[in-house]
């Protein structure tokens, strides 16, 4: 693609000579007698050749205006009033080079070639910096696929705020790592990060674990104890598997999110805290809303910034980079000499469906390293689960009665349950394995609630 050079020179004869020389050298040329005229076309120039002394707006003023309008284009100054001071002033202002009149056409071409070469190098440097700016690794989260790039960008945008984040994704996709990345890239990085696994805490102990208790609040409470939220004050609470929180605790969590206050078990003293909440779930919370097992108001309080992490099978482009990362990370502890993975082994990894996501991939690599004998992991070293990917029988045929959609079939089942229950909604809901609220929601959708 031909380069375009803009000549800004008030002396017509010199302007014409420069145009002929540059055109014969293969350049496209624009010319202007004044700086004002040059500014109108500078946006399409690859290089500007301008006189220092011009009517009205001078060369240095033109240079400053070009930098404001187009910071990338190189500018070469020409002047018959050359001095070291003038050259230094021009270069400080951002000129790429300096030509002292009279100059030979050979010298002109050398300066032009050098200036264009500098521009090409700067453009390449900017491109490389832009590539480096794409986060391929974010606190041990590996990802070159487009979905992961979007997640990295979201982490960088949301981390400096105190906004509540809801991480959704299958087990093993890395929700814990993303929660940690958000915390450690936030202003709270030096404050506590307290993880609460909502599934691991028995329901009868959850309130005391989350909010603490006072001495004598229950049998065995011999001393007062702060809860997880107090421990996280001024920091971050990570509520893992939030969908498993029982209804009674959901009310208290809602209050913490709304009012930033709570009471310990056995106490009437209201305590105020400053915590940022990050929640995670592998469940479909919208389905839980529909079934009445999760509070709608709590859902919307948690879902301020939703972040859906795709399963590994939907971002297979990341598998080679993840596998290589795990080899480098795990090989020293495995006591083996493996340094890389063969193409055949990589093809085997790419073909697998990864129901356990990144966690399963890490386990597979670790197991393979333990059993490997050479310096490369080969296909025979990769031991995958033998269980086939779940498939519908006959490719999905006959799952529904012929001629019915899923919605129509569901509505028929609901009508049948109501018929058998003689219109009693509570009884019909029990037959269907739903809560009464979930059944009422479906009836409303069907237009039958009234």
N, C-alpha and C positions, 0 to 999 in steps of 0.2 A: 504494500500500500504506500503510495507516494506521500512524502512529508510536505507540509505546507508551511511556508515561511512568510511572515509579515514584515515588510520593509516600511519603516516610518522615517522619512527623510524629506526635508523641505527643499533641498536642491534637486531640481528635476533631472538634470543630466546624470548626476551620480545615482539617483534612484533608478533611472533607466538602465544604466550600466550594470548595477547590481541585479536587476530583474533578469536581464539577458544572461548573465553569468550563472545565476541560480537555476533558471529555466533550462539552460543547456546541460546543467549537471543533473537534471531529472527531478527537480523540485517544482511543486506548484507554488505560485507566488501571488500574494496580495500586496498592494502598495498603498501608502497614504502619505499625504503631504503634511498632515498635522496629527498631533497626539489624539485629539478628539475624534478624528476620522478613524484612526487606528483602533481605538477602544471599541468601535462599533463592530469590528470583525475579529478581534483578538481571540474570541472564544473558540474559533476553529483553527487557530495557528498552533503548529508544533514548535515554533521558535520565532522570537521577535528580534529583529535587527533595527535598532533605533538610534537616531542621532541624539547627542546630549543637549545641543542647543536647538530648540524648536520654537516657533512663534506661539505666544500665549503659554500653553502648558509645556514645560520643559521635559527632558528625558527622565530625570529623577522622579518628577511628579507622575509621569506616565508609568514608570516602573512601580511606584507605590500603588497607583490605581489598578495596574495589572495584577499585583499581588492580592489586592482586595477582591478582584473579580475572578481571577484564575491563578491560583497559587502555584500551579504545576508547570506552566510554560516557561522555558528558559529564555532569558533576555540578554542580548549582547549589545553593549554600548559602543557607539562610534563618536569620536570627537576630534576636532583639529586643535583643541585646547588641552592636550594631554599633559598630565602631571601625575606624580605619585599620589598626591592628595586626592585628586579627582578619581583616580582608579580605586583607591581605598574606599572613598565615599560611596562609589557605585557598587562595589562588591559588598560593603556592609549593608547597603539597601536591598541586596538580593540579586544583583546582576550575576550572570553566569561567567561572563568574560568581558574583555575590553579591547577595542580596536582603535589605534591611534592613526588618524588621517595624516598623510596619505598612506594607504596600505595596498599591498599587491593582491591580485585576485587569488593567487595561490595561498597566501596567508589567510585571506577571507575564508576559503574553502576548508582550510585546516581548523580554523576557529569554529566554523559552523558544524563540521563533522564531530569535533570534540564536544560541543554543546549538546548535540543530538545524542551522542553516545552517553553523556552524563544523564540526560533525561531518561534514556532507555534503562540505564542501571537503576535510577531512582524509581522508575515505574515497576521494575522487577522486584526491587526491595520492598516497595509498598505491597505488592502482590504476595510476596513471601510472608510479610508481617500479617497480612490478612489471613493467610493460610494458618500461620501459627496461632492467630487469634481464635481460630475454631478450636474449641476445647475438646481434644480427643481423650483427655483423662482429667477427671475432676475428683480429687481426693479418693483415688482408687476406684472410681466409677469409670469404666472403659466404654467408649462408644463413638463410632464414626458414622453411624447411620443417621439419617435425617431426624427420626424421632428422638434420638438421644441428644442430637445437637439442640433441638428445641427444648429439651429438659434442662440441659446445661444453661441455656440462655435464660430460662425461667428461674432457675436457682440464682443466677447472678442478679436478676431483677428483684426477686422477692426477698432474698437473704437480708439486705440492709434494713428492711421494714420490720414491723412487729405483727404483720398480718398472719392470721391463722391459716395453716396449709393442710389440706387433706390429700394424702397420698393414696392412690388406689392402684391395685395391681395384684397379680397372682402371687402366691407364695414363692419366694426365691428370686424375685426380680431385682431386689436390692433396695427396698423401701427404707431399711435401716440406714444404709449408706447415704442415701439421699437426704434423710432427716439430719444426719450428722453433718453433711456438707452444708445444708442450710444454716445450721447452728454455728458452725465454725467459720462461716463467711459473713456472720452478722456482727453487730456491735456487742452482742452478748457472748462472744467467743470465749472470753476469759471467765465467764460465770458458769454455774452448773448446767449440765445437760442430764436430765433424769429420765430414764426410759422406764415406762410402765407397760408390762405385757399384760393386757387385760384378760387374756385367756388363762394365764397361769395363776391368777389370784382367785381363790374360792369366793363365791358370791357373799358369804356371810362375813368375810374379812375385808371385802373391797373398800367399804367406807373408811374403816380405820387405817388401811394401808394408804389410801389416797389423801385423806384429810387429817389423819392422826387421832389421838385419843388422850383423855385426861386420866389421871390416876383414879382408880375405882370405877371407871366407866363400865367395866364388865369384869367378870371373874377372871383373875389372873393379871389384870391391869394394875401392877404394883407401882408403876411410875408413869409419868406423862411421856408421850412420844410424838414428835412431829411427823406429819405424813409426807408423802412424796411431793405434793405441791409446795409445802413449806420448804422442803429441802431444795427445791428448784427456784426459790424466790430470787428475782432479778435475772434468772436464766431462762431455760427452755424445758418444757415438759413434752416428751414424746410418748403419746398414747398409741401403742401398737395394738392392732386388732380391736379397734374402737367399736366395731359392730357387735362384740360379745359383752358389752357393758349392760348389766341388768337395768330395767326401767327405773327403779328407785334411785340408782346412782346417776342415771342420765339427767335427772332433775337437778341434782347437785352440781354436775358438770356444767350444765347450762348456766347456773348462777355464777360459777367461777368465770366462765367466758364472758358473761354479760356485765357482772358487777365487780369482778376481781376480788371476791370475798367468800368466806366460808366459816363454819364453826367446826372445831374438833368434836369428835364423838364424846358425849358426856359434858360438853361445855356450852355456855350461853354467850361466851365472848366471841364477837365477830372479828375475824382476822382478815387483813387486807394484804394482797400479794401482787407482785408484778412479775407475771410469767408470760412467755410466748408459748402457744400451744401448736404442736404439729401432731396430727393424727394420721393413722394408717389403717387400711382395711384391705382384706382380700375378698370381701363380700360385696354384693351389689346392694348398697345402702338404699337405693331407690326401691328395690324389691322389698327390703325390710320395712320401709315406710309404708308401702302398700299393704304389707301383712300386719302392720301395727306393732312391730317389735322394736322400732326405732323412732324416737320422737322427731317430728318434722322440724320443730323450732331448733333443736340441737343440731340437726343435719345442716340447716342453713347457716348456723353459727360456725360450724366447722368448715363448711364448703366455701370459705371466702376466696381462697386460691386453690382450685382443684388441680391436681397434677396426676395424670394417668400414665403409669409406667407400662409400656407394652411388654408382652411376654417375649422371650428370646426367639421363639419361632417366627415372630413378626419383624424381627430385626436381625436376620441371619448374617447380614454384612458385618456385624460386630463379632461373630463367633471366632474368626481367625485371630483377631486382636485380643479377645478375651483369653483364648486358648494359649496364645504366646505369653500373655501376662502371667497366667497361672503357672506355666512351665518355669518361667524365670523366678517366680515367687516361691514355688513349692519344691523345686528340684534340690536346692541345698539341704533342706530338712529331710528330704526323702533319701539322701545319701547316694544319689545316682549322678551320672554324667550327661544326662539328656540336655541338649542345647536347643533343639528345634523339633518341628513336626513335619513329617513327610506329606507330600500332596495327597497320597492315598489315605493317610490318616485324617487329613483335613476334610477330604471328601466324605469320609465316614461321619465325622462330626457334623458336617453341614446337612447330611441327609437325615439325621435323627430329629425327632420331633420335640424333645426337651420339655417334658411335662413338669420337671422340677426347676426349669429355667436356669439362671446363672449359677445358683447354688449347686444344682445337679452337675452342671458343666465343671465346676471347680472340683467336685467330688470325683468325677470321672477322670479328670486329669491327674489328681493326686493318686488314685488307685492305679492308673496306667504307669505313672512314674515309679511307683513301688515295684511293679512287675517288669519294667523295661530293663534291657541288658545293654543296649547300644547307646549311641550319642543322639539318636533321633527316635522319636515316637513314631512307630509305623502302625498301619491299620490293624495288625494283629495284636498290638499292645493296647488298643483302645477297647475296653470292655464296657459295653452298654447293656442296659436292661433288656431282657429278652421279650418282655411283655409288649405286644403290638399296640399301636395307637388305637384308642377306642374308636370304633366305627359303627354306624347304624347298620343294622341288618339290611341286606339287599340294597345297599347304597342309599338307605333312607326311605325306601318304598314301604307302604302300608303302615306308617306310623300313625296316620290319621285316617278316619273313615273316608272313603272315596267321595270326592265332591265337596268336602268341608275344609275350610281354613282352620288354623289354630284358634283364632278368636271365636269362630262359629262353634267349634267343638267345645271350647271352654264354656260358652254361654249355654249350650245344651246341657252340659254336666251340672251347671249351677241351677238351671230351671228344674232339672230332675231332682236335685237335692232339696230344693224348696218344696217340690211336690210331695216328696216322701216325708218331709217334716211338717206337712200341712201349713206351710207358710211361716213356720217358726224360724226366724233368722239365726238365732243362737244355736239351735239344734242343727240347722243346715250347715252352719259354719263348722261345727264339730265334725260332721260327716265329711266335709271337704278338707279338714285339717287346717282351717284358717281361723283367724280371730274374727270376732263379730265386725270389728272396724274394717278389716281387710275385705270381708264379704260385702259390707255396705259400699266400700269404694268401688268394687267391681260392679255392683248393681247400679251405682250412679253412672258408671261408664256405659252401662247397657241401657240407661234410661228407665230403670225399673225400681229405683229406690223409693219413689212415692207409692 
